[in-house]
Structures are given as structure tokens and as C-alpha cells.
Amino acid sequence: MKKQIIIAQRGWVFVGEVTNTAEEVVIEKARNIRRWGTANGLGQLAKEGPTSNTVLDDYGTVRLHPLSIVARLDVTTDKL
């Protein structure tokens, strides 16, 4: 599993441990990023972790169709 920020269709943004199959993208320990709270967007969040203004909502396990994924960012911090 790889920790990633997943940007999905219709404005959904999740972070969690991602695995892929041909049929679905599974995000475990998923959190919805409701408010980024950063000065420099999602890239800052992926590299540095949440700020005091970041709002994350626990979602458990999220399953998405692979074609619903708009973009992925690898998370390089242990803080997120």
C-alpha cells in the first residue's frame, strides 16, 4: 500500500493507503480533505502534512472506479 492524496471527480479529495485493482481503487484509513488549510495547495499538504487550518474527516474504506480518479499525489510526510 502506498499513501496518496487522491483527487476524484466532482471535487472529492481523499488521503489514505491506496491499493489498485483492474476494477477499483481502494483507499484504506481514508480521510476526506475537507479544507486544505495550506498556503501552497495540496502539494504542500503531501510534502509537509496538515496545518492548524486543515480539516480531515475520517471515512474508513473508500472504493472508487479507476476512471473516476483525476490525479494522485504521493504523500512524503509521516504527519498525514
DSSP file (Angstrom, degrees, kcal/mol; ACC not computed):
  #  RESIDUE AA STRUCTURE BP1 BP2  ACC     N-H-->O    O-->H-N    N-H-->O    O-->H-N    TCO  KAPPA ALPHA  PHI   PSI    X-CA   Y-CA   Z-CA
    1    1 A M              0   0    0      0, 0.0     2,-0.4     0, 0.0    18,-0.2   0.000 360.0 360.0 360.0 144.2    0.0    0.0    0.0
    2    2 A K  E     -A   18   0A   0     16,-1.7    16,-3.1    14,-0.0     2,-0.5  -0.977 360.0-124.8-123.2 132.2    1.1    3.5   -0.8
    3    3 A K  E     +A   17   0A   0     -2,-0.4    72,-2.2    14,-0.2     2,-0.3  -0.657  46.2 159.2 -79.0 125.1   -0.1    6.6    1.0
    4    4 A Q  E     -AB  16  74A   0     12,-2.4    12,-1.8    -2,-0.5     2,-0.6  -0.962  46.1-123.0-141.8 156.8   -1.5    9.0   -1.5
    5    5 A I  E     -AB  15  73A   0     68,-2.9    68,-2.5    -2,-0.3     2,-0.5  -0.924  34.4-157.7 -94.5 126.3   -3.8   12.0   -1.9
    6    6 A I  E     -AB  14  72A   0      8,-3.0     8,-2.6    -2,-0.6     2,-0.6  -0.933   8.1-159.4-111.2 122.8   -6.4   11.0   -4.5
    7    7 A I  E     -AB  13  71A   0     64,-2.8    63,-3.2    -2,-0.5    64,-1.7  -0.907  21.4-175.8 -99.7 118.3   -8.3   13.7   -6.4
    8    8 A A  E >   - B   0  69A   0      4,-3.2     3,-0.8    -2,-0.6     4,-0.3  -0.605  32.3 -73.5-110.4 169.9  -11.6   12.2   -7.7
    9    9 A Q  G >  S+     0   0    0     59,-2.0     3,-1.1     1,-0.2    -1,-0.2  -0.156 111.0  31.0 -58.4 156.4  -14.3   13.5   -9.9
   10   10 A R  G 3  S-     0   0    0      1,-0.2    -1,-0.2     2,-0.0    58,-0.0   0.686 131.7 -65.6  65.8  23.0  -16.8   16.0   -8.5
   11   11 A G  G <  S+     0   0    0     -3,-0.8     2,-0.3     1,-0.3    -1,-0.2   0.523  86.3 149.4  86.3   5.7  -14.3   17.6   -6.2
   12   12 A W    <   -     0   0    0     -3,-1.1    -4,-3.2    -4,-0.3     2,-0.4  -0.580  21.8-174.7 -75.7 133.3  -13.7   14.7   -3.8
   13   13 A V  E     +A    7   0A   0     -2,-0.3    20,-3.0    -6,-0.2     2,-0.3  -0.986   6.8 175.2-131.7 122.0  -10.2   14.7   -2.3
   14   14 A F  E     -AC   6  32A   0     -8,-2.6    -8,-3.0    -2,-0.4     2,-0.4  -0.851  16.9-159.4-123.2 156.9   -9.1   11.8   -0.1
   15   15 A V  E     +AC   5  31A   0     16,-2.2    16,-2.2    -2,-0.3     2,-0.3  -0.995  39.8  96.6-132.4 142.1   -5.9   10.7    1.6
   16   16 A G  E    S-A    4   0A   0    -12,-1.8   -12,-2.4    -2,-0.4     2,-0.7  -0.985  75.4 -43.1 169.7-169.9   -5.1    7.2    2.7
   17   17 A E  E     -AC   3  28A   0     11,-2.5    11,-2.9    -2,-0.3     2,-0.4  -0.779  61.4-154.4 -89.8 116.3   -3.4    3.9    2.0
   18   18 A V  E     +AC   2  27A   0    -16,-3.1   -16,-1.7    -2,-0.7     2,-0.3  -0.766  21.0 173.8-106.1 133.0   -4.1    3.1   -1.7
   19   19 A T  E     - C   0  26A   0      7,-2.3     7,-2.7    -2,-0.4     2,-0.4  -0.952  17.9-146.8-127.4 154.1   -4.2   -0.2   -3.5
   20   20 A N  E     + C   0  25A   0     -2,-0.3     2,-0.3     5,-0.2     5,-0.2  -0.941  19.0 169.6-125.5 140.7   -5.3   -0.7   -7.1
   21   21 A T        -     0   0    0      3,-2.4    -2,-0.0    -2,-0.4     0, 0.0  -0.819  51.0-100.1-129.7 176.9   -7.0   -3.5   -9.0
   22   22 A A  S    S+     0   0    0     -2,-0.3     3,-0.1     1,-0.2    -1,-0.0   0.819 122.6  40.4 -66.2 -29.2   -8.4   -3.5  -12.5
   23   23 A E  S    S+     0   0    0      1,-0.2     2,-0.3    42,-0.1    -1,-0.2   0.740 123.1   4.0 -93.7 -25.7  -11.9   -2.9  -11.1
   24   24 A E        -     0   0    0     41,-0.2    -3,-2.4    42,-0.1     2,-0.5  -0.993  52.8-126.7-158.3 160.0  -11.3   -0.4   -8.3
   25   25 A V  E     -CD  20  64A   0     39,-3.1    39,-2.7    -2,-0.3     2,-0.5  -0.972  32.3-156.6-107.9 123.5   -9.0    1.9   -6.4
   26   26 A V  E     -CD  19  63A   0     -7,-2.7    -7,-2.3    -2,-0.5     2,-0.6  -0.897   8.3-167.0-108.5 126.9   -9.3    1.1   -2.6
   27   27 A I  E >   -CD  18  62A   0     35,-3.3    35,-2.6    -2,-0.5     3,-0.5  -0.941  10.5-166.4-113.2 109.9   -8.3    3.8   -0.1
   28   28 A E  E 3  S+C   17   0A   0    -11,-2.9   -11,-2.5    -2,-0.6    33,-0.2  -0.668  73.6  18.7 -96.5 154.1   -8.0    2.3    3.4
   29   29 A K  E 3  S-     0   0A   0     -2,-0.3    -1,-0.2   -13,-0.2    32,-0.2   0.881  96.7-174.7  53.1  39.3   -7.8    4.5    6.5
   30   30 A A  E <   - D   0  60A   0     30,-3.2    29,-3.0    -3,-0.5    30,-1.0  -0.346  18.9-172.9 -71.9 142.0   -9.3    7.1    4.2
   31   31 A R  E     -CD  15  58A   0    -16,-2.2   -16,-2.2    27,-0.2     2,-0.4  -0.999  21.7-131.3-131.4 136.1   -9.8   10.7    5.2
   32   32 A N  E     -CD  14  57A   0     25,-2.8    25,-2.4    -2,-0.4     2,-1.3  -0.720  17.6-136.2 -81.8 131.1  -11.7   13.3    3.2
   33   33 A I  E     + D   0  56A   0    -20,-3.0    23,-0.2    -2,-0.4     3,-0.2  -0.747  33.1 168.6 -89.9  94.4   -9.7   16.5    2.9
   34   34 A R  E    S+     0   0A   0     21,-1.6     2,-0.4    -2,-1.3    -1,-0.2   0.872  71.4  18.1 -77.3 -38.1  -12.5   19.0    3.5
   35   35 A R  E     - D   0  55A   0     20,-1.6    20,-2.4    -3,-0.2    -1,-0.3  -0.976  63.5-157.4-136.6 122.2  -10.2   22.0    4.0
   36   36 A W        -     0   0    0     -2,-0.4    15,-0.5    18,-0.2    -1,-0.1   0.937  16.0-165.0 -64.3 -46.8   -6.6   22.0    2.8
   37   37 A G        +     0   0    0      1,-0.2    16,-0.5    16,-0.2    17,-0.3   0.720  43.8 121.7  70.0  21.9   -5.5   24.8    5.1
   38   38 A T        -     0   0    0     15,-0.1     3,-0.3     1,-0.1    -1,-0.2  -0.761  64.3-140.5-115.4 161.4   -2.3   25.4    3.3
   39   39 A A  S    S+     0   0    0     -2,-0.3    -1,-0.1     1,-0.2    -2,-0.0   0.687 104.2  39.5 -86.4 -21.5   -0.8   28.4    1.6
   40   40 A N  S  > S-     0   0    0      1,-0.3     4,-0.7     2,-0.0     3,-0.4  -0.055 106.8-118.0-125.5  32.5    0.5   26.4   -1.3
   41   41 A G  H  >  -     0   0    0     -3,-0.3     4,-1.3     1,-0.2     3,-0.4  -0.122  60.0 -30.6  75.8-163.0   -2.2   23.8   -2.1
   42   42 A L  H  > S+     0   0    0      1,-0.2     4,-2.7     2,-0.2    -1,-0.2   0.794 128.1  64.7 -68.4 -30.2   -2.3   20.0   -2.0
   43   43 A G  H  > S+     0   0    0     -3,-0.4     4,-1.8     1,-0.2    -1,-0.2   0.907 102.8  48.9 -59.4 -41.7    1.4   19.7   -2.8
   44   44 A Q  H  X>S+     0   0    0     -4,-0.7     4,-3.1    -3,-0.4     5,-0.6   0.907 110.9  50.6 -62.9 -42.1    2.3   21.4    0.4
   45   45 A L  H  X5S+     0   0    0     -4,-1.3     4,-1.6     1,-0.2    -2,-0.2   0.909 110.8  48.7 -62.0 -43.1   -0.1   19.1    2.3
   46   46 A A  H  <5S+     0   0    0     -4,-2.7    30,-2.1     1,-0.2    31,-0.7   0.836 120.9  35.8 -66.4 -33.8    1.5   16.0    0.7
   47   47 A K  H  <5S+     0   0    0     -4,-1.8    -2,-0.2    -5,-0.2    -1,-0.2   0.828 133.1  21.1 -89.6 -35.5    5.1   17.1    1.5
   48   48 A E  H  <5S-     0   0    0     -4,-3.1    -3,-0.2     1,-0.2    -2,-0.2   0.627  98.8-126.7-113.7 -17.4    4.7   18.8    4.9
   49   49 A G     << -     0   0    0     -4,-1.6    -1,-0.2    -5,-0.6    31,-0.1  -0.333  50.0 -25.5  92.9 179.9    1.4   17.4    6.4
   50   50 A P        -     0   0    0      0, 0.0     2,-0.2     0, 0.0   -13,-0.1  -0.248  53.9-146.1 -70.1 152.6   -1.6   19.2    7.8
   51   51 A T    >   -     0   0    0    -15,-0.5     3,-1.2     1,-0.0   -13,-0.1  -0.477  39.6 -91.3-101.4-179.8   -1.6   22.7    9.2
   52   52 A S  T 3  S+     0   0    0      1,-0.2   -15,-0.1    -2,-0.2    -1,-0.0   0.697 128.7  52.6 -66.6 -17.2   -3.7   24.0   12.1
   53   53 A N  T 3  S+     0   0    0    -16,-0.5    -1,-0.2   -17,-0.1     2,-0.2   0.459  83.5 109.8 -97.3  -2.8   -6.3   25.1    9.4
   54   54 A T    <   -     0   0    0     -3,-1.2     2,-0.5   -17,-0.3   -18,-0.2  -0.529  52.8-157.9 -74.9 138.1   -6.5   21.7    7.7
   55   55 A V  E     -D   35   0A   0    -20,-2.4   -20,-1.6    -2,-0.2   -21,-1.6  -0.976  11.9-179.7-121.2 119.9   -9.8   19.8    8.2
   56   56 A L  E     -D   33   0A   0     -2,-0.5     2,-0.5   -23,-0.2   -23,-0.2  -0.967  10.7-158.6-119.7 132.3   -9.8   16.0    7.7
   57   57 A D  E     -D   32   0A   0    -25,-2.4   -25,-2.8    -2,-0.4     2,-0.2  -0.947  22.6-121.5-112.5 127.6  -12.9   13.8    8.1
   58   58 A D  E     +D   31   0A   0     -2,-0.5   -27,-0.2   -27,-0.2   -28,-0.1  -0.456  34.8 168.3 -67.0 133.9  -12.5   10.0    8.7
   59   59 A Y  E     -     0   0A   0    -29,-3.0     2,-0.5     1,-0.3   -28,-0.2   0.407  28.1-145.9-125.6  -4.3  -14.2    7.9    6.1
   60   60 A G  E     +D   30   0A   0    -30,-1.0   -30,-3.2   -32,-0.1     2,-0.5  -0.618  69.4   0.6  75.6-121.3  -12.9    4.3    6.8
   61   61 A T  E     -     0   0A   0     -2,-0.5     2,-0.4   -32,-0.2   -33,-0.2  -0.913  67.5-168.8-109.0 129.1  -12.5    2.5    3.5
   62   62 A V  E     -D   27   0A   0    -35,-2.6   -35,-3.3    -2,-0.5     2,-0.5  -0.948   3.2-162.4-117.1 135.8  -13.4    4.2    0.2
   63   63 A R  E     +D   26   0A   0     -2,-0.4     2,-0.3   -37,-0.2   -37,-0.2  -0.979  12.3 179.6-120.8 127.1  -13.7    2.4   -3.1
   64   64 A L  E     -D   25   0A   0    -39,-2.7   -39,-3.1    -2,-0.5     5,-0.0  -0.923  33.6-111.3-125.6 148.9  -13.6    4.3   -6.4
   65   65 A H    >   -     0   0    0     -2,-0.3     3,-2.3   -41,-0.2     4,-0.3  -0.611  34.1-122.3 -71.7 138.1  -13.8    3.3  -10.1
   66   66 A P  G >  S+     0   0    0      0, 0.0     3,-1.2     0, 0.0    -1,-0.1   0.809 110.6  58.7 -54.6 -31.8  -10.3    3.8  -11.7
   67   67 A L  G 3  S+     0   0    0      1,-0.2   -43,-0.0   -59,-0.0    -2,-0.0   0.590  94.5  66.0 -76.0  -8.0  -11.8    6.1  -14.3
   68   68 A S  G <  S+     0   0    0     -3,-2.3   -59,-2.0   -59,-0.1     2,-0.5   0.504  78.1 102.3 -88.3  -3.4  -13.1    8.5  -11.6
   69   69 A I  E <   +B    8   0A   0     -3,-1.2   -61,-0.2    -4,-0.3     3,-0.1  -0.690  43.2 177.6 -84.3 126.8   -9.5    9.4  -10.5
   70   70 A V  E     -     0   0A   0    -63,-3.2     2,-0.3    -2,-0.5   -62,-0.2   0.842  65.6 -15.7 -92.8 -43.2   -8.4   12.8  -11.7
   71   71 A A  E     -B    7   0A   0    -64,-1.7   -64,-2.8     2,-0.0    -1,-0.4  -0.984  53.5-146.4-158.6 161.2   -4.9   12.9  -10.1
   72   72 A R  E     -B    6   0A   0     -2,-0.3     2,-0.4   -66,-0.2   -66,-0.2  -0.995   6.8-165.4-134.5 140.1   -2.8   11.3   -7.4
   73   73 A L  E     -B    5   0A   0    -68,-2.5   -68,-2.9    -2,-0.4     2,-0.3  -0.995  22.3-128.8-124.3 127.7   -0.1   12.8   -5.2
   74   74 A D  E     -B    4   0A   0     -2,-0.4     2,-0.5   -70,-0.2   -70,-0.2  -0.567  22.3-131.2 -72.3 134.9    2.4   10.7   -3.3
   75   75 A V        +     0   0    0    -72,-2.2   -72,-0.2    -2,-0.3   -28,-0.2  -0.781  26.1 178.5 -88.9 124.7    2.5   11.6    0.4
   76   76 A T        +     0   0    0    -30,-2.1     2,-0.3    -2,-0.5   -29,-0.2   0.285  54.8  78.8-111.0   8.9    6.1   12.0    1.5
   77   77 A T        -     0   0    0    -31,-0.7     3,-0.5   -32,-0.1   -29,-0.1  -0.869  66.2-144.8-116.2 150.8    5.4   13.0    5.2
   78   78 A D  S    S+     0   0    0     -2,-0.3    -1,-0.1     1,-0.2   -30,-0.1   0.493  91.6  78.0 -85.8  -4.6    4.6   10.8    8.1
   79   79 A K              0   0    0      1,-0.2    -1,-0.2   -31,-0.0   -31,-0.0   0.607 360.0 360.0 -81.1 -12.1    2.4   13.6    9.5
   80   80 A L              0   0    0     -3,-0.5    -1,-0.2   -34,-0.1    -2,-0.1   0.409 360.0 360.0-108.3 360.0   -0.6   13.0    7.2
